[in-house]
């Protein structure tokens, strides 16, 4: 069930251009036989086996309270991501800063006005939570990257590699293996504990640093990896009205996040000035990560 085409078909504002696909759309998110299949499959197998409600709650509490004890500019954080290659991604095998800039620049081409500069910046920072995968932080990649999903309720087949959930302890725990689990229907995603990873962490960084980004940007950051929801229409029983209203924004962001990926380097130095200025508009100069 692909929700994206009809929901967003009439959403683009006047003058906005469609994303330029870097390869055939069917070749993105290939979890069957990509050139990186073994690495991707191993990452999801460990994640789906070990990502429990208790684990996610523990990591949320720890990193919301303590962060990773680093303070730096947004641009410095982007540069630190050069050390990380996402082991769950079947589409690219290049350092993360290139993906950040590819996403931001794709959005900037489609939404060139200053009134959309928050959208440009969201493209740049959406994956900065992957700083959790730095060696000095100590989290394994399976607890940082990959698609996200609710924990504390039944795992569903709309998740990639859903067969690996069979070995997850929560799968046989009656507290967590029903449709609603620990949640009330319609409670809203803000009350749902998601699998721990870079989305939720970067959302918490935005809150902790009192970023002035609009709510649309915060949804994009917090739920851009929640493909079972925004791509396949799962977990709708947990949504509230705001979640349903924000879906179109998450989908719009996803076009540029996913389809701008390519194994081609970008001119990092040439873009530094613009995005440094943007970061200072919406964040403190030094951000507490």
Long-range contacts (C-beta under 8 A, 24 or more apart in sequence): 1-158, 1-232, 1-233, 2-231, 2-232, 3-230, 3-231, 3-232, 3-233, 3-247, 3-251, 4-230, 4-231, 4-251, 4-254, 7-247, 7-248, 7-251, 8-248, 8-251, 8-252, 8-255, 11-248, 11-251, 11-252, 12-110, 12-252, 13-111, 16-110, 16-111, 17-109, 17-110, 18-110, 18-255, 19-106, 19-110, 19-255, 19-256, 19-259, 19-260, 20-106, 20-109, 20-260, 21-259, 22-259, 22-260, 22-261, 22-262, 23-262, 25-259, 28-91, 28-258, 28-259, 28-261, 29-90, 29-91, 29-160, 29-227, 29-258, 30-90, 30-91, 31-90, 31-160, 31-161, 34-90, 34-91, 36-89, 36-90, 36-93, 37-90, 39-87, 40-87, 40-88, 40-89, 40-90, 41-161, 42-87, 43-87, 43-88, 43-141, 43-142, 43-145, 43-146, 44-88, 44-142, 44-146, 44-160, 44-161, 44-164, 45-161, 45-164, 46-140, 46-142, 47-88, 47-142, 47-143, 47-146, 47-164, 47-195, 48-155, 48-159, 48-161, 48-162, 48-164, 48-165, 48-167, 48-168, 49-164, 49-165, 49-167, 49-168, 50-142, 50-168, 51-142, 51-143, 51-151, 51-168, 51-195, 51-196, 52-151, 52-168, 52-169, 52-170, 52-176, 53-151, 53-152, 53-170, 53-176, 53-181, 53-182, 53-193, 55-143, 55-151, 55-196, 56-151, 56-193, 56-194, 56-195, 56-196, 57-193, 59-139, 59-143, 59-196, 60-193, 60-196, 60-200, 60-204, 63-132, 63-201, 63-204, 64-204, 64-208, 67-205, 67-208, 67-288, 67-289, 68-131, 68-132, 68-134, 68-137, 68-289, 70-131, 70-288, 70-289, 71-286, 71-287, 71-288, 71-289, 72-286, 72-287, 72-289, 73-276, 73-279, 73-285, 73-286, 73-287, 74-124, 74-125, 74-128, 74-275, 74-276, 74-279, 74-283, 74-287, 75-272, 75-275, 75-276, 75-279, 77-125, 77-128, 77-131, 77-287, 77-289, 78-124, 78-125, 78-128, 78-275, 80-131, 80-134, 81-127, 81-128, 81-130, 81-131, 83-134, 83-135, 84-130, 84-131, 84-133, 84-134, 86-130, 86-141, 86-145, 87-141, 87-145, 88-141, 88-142, 88-145, 88-146, 88-147, 89-145, 89-261, 91-258, 91-261, 92-261, 92-262, 92-263, 93-263, 94-263, 94-265, 96-127, 96-130, 97-268, 98-264, 98-265, 98-266, 98-268, 99-127, 99-260, 99-261, 100-124, 100-125, 100-126, 100-127, 100-128, 101-266, 101-268, 101-271, 101-275, 102-260, 102-261, 102-262, 102-266, 103-256, 103-257, 103-260, 104-271, 104-275, 105-260, 105-266, 105-271, 106-256, 106-259, 106-260, 107-253, 107-256, 110-256, 117-278, 117-281, 118-213, 118-214, 118-217, 118-282, 119-217, 119-253, 120-275, 120-278, 121-213, 121-217, 121-275, 121-278, 121-279, 121-281, 121-282, 122-213, 122-217, 122-220, 122-221, 122-253, 123-253, 123-256, 123-257, 124-275, 124-278, 124-279, 125-202, 125-221, 125-279, 126-202, 126-220, 126-221, 126-224, 126-253, 126-257, 127-198, 127-202, 128-198, 128-202, 128-205, 128-289, 129-197, 129-198, 129-199, 129-200, 129-201, 129-202, 129-203, 129-205, 130-198, 131-198, 131-289, 132-197, 132-198, 132-201, 133-198, 143-196, 143-197, 144-197, 144-198, 145-197, 145-198, 146-197, 146-225, 147-225, 147-226, 147-227, 147-228, 148-194, 148-195, 148-197, 148-199, 148-200, 148-223, 148-225, 148-226, 149-194, 149-195, 149-226, 149-228, 149-235, 150-181, 150-183, 150-192, 150-193, 150-194, 150-195, 150-235, 150-238, 151-176, 151-193, 151-194, 151-195, 152-176, 152-181, 152-182, 152-183, 152-192, 152-193, 153-177, 153-178, 153-179, 153-180, 153-181, 153-182, 153-183, 153-238, 154-178, 154-179, 154-181, 156-228, 156-234, 156-235, 158-228, 158-232, 158-233, 158-234, 159-228, 159-234, 160-227, 179-237, 180-237, 180-238, 183-238, 185-237, 185-238, 186-237, 186-238, 186-239, 186-240, 187-238, 187-240, 188-238, 188-239, 188-240, 188-242, 188-243, 189-223, 189-238, 189-239, 189-240, 189-243, 192-238, 194-226, 197-225, 198-225, 199-223, 199-224, 199-225, 199-226, 205-287, 205-288, 205-289, 208-288, 209-283, 209-284, 209-287, 209-288, 210-284, 211-282, 211-283, 212-281, 212-282, 213-282, 215-246, 216-246, 216-249, 219-246, 219-249, 219-250, 220-249, 220-250, 220-253, 223-250, 224-250, 224-253, 224-254, 224-257, 226-250, 230-254
